[in-house]
Amino acid sequence: MTSGPSGAGVERTELATLVNEFAAVRVSVDRQGHDPRLVVQDIETGDEVLLSPIELASLCLASPEDRVNWLRVGPYRDERA
């Protein structure tokens, strides 16, 4: 069990830390709620998102264009976004 940004009592199992030249994220499973959720945390900022199974399944069904558009944030955003 590891603690999240909110402190003690957060029931999470860390699965992996993924790093490349563009980003660093920590992936864990949160079992605190009704159903388990995947937690993806940006290591640099501490920001995180909790994803339910239905949200994860929708990622698998997204088109390549959808996924490209998800990358259009921050310094990678252009005027089309």
N, C-alpha and C positions, 0 to 999 in steps of 0.2 A: 504494500500500500504506500502511495506517495501523497504528499500534500500538494494541493493546487494553490493558486494565488490567494484564495480566500482563507488559507490557514488550515489548522488542525481539523480533523474529522471528515475530510473529503476522501471518500473511498475510490481510489483510482489505481489501476494497474498499468504501469508504463510498458509500452510495447516496443517503441523504437524512437531513436533520434535520427532525423534525416537532415543532412547538410549538403549544400552545394554552393557554388559561387554566388547564387542569387538569393538564397533563403536558408533558414535553419528552423525546423519545426520538431516538436516533440509530440508523439502520438501515444495516447493512452485510452483506456476504457474506464468510463465513469459508471459505477453501479449504484449511485446514490438515489436515483429516481425510480420510477415504476418499472422501467425497462432499461437495460444497458444502452449506453450511447458512446460513440467514438468521440474523443476529444482531440482536437488538433490545436496546438498552441504555438504561436510565433515566439521563438526563443528570444529574439531581439526586443520585441515590444511587450511580451507577456500577454498580448491579446489572444483570445481563444474562441473556438466555435465548438459546440456540441452537436453532433449529427446523429439522428435517429436512423434505424434501418431503412425506413422509406426514403429518407434523404440520400442515404448512401446508394440505394438501388437506383435512384434517379440520376446520380452521377454516372452510373454504368450505362444508362440509356441516352445520355446526352450526346449530341452530335459533335463532330470535331469543331465546327464553327462555334457552338456553345462554349466549348472548352477554351478556345482562343479568346473569346470575349471575356471570360473570367479573368484572364491574365491582364486585361486592360485596366489596371488600377495603378495608383501612385505614379512612379516615373515611367511606367510602360503604357500609360493612357495616351491616346491621341485624340484629335478633334472629333473622330467618328463616334467615340464612346459616349 
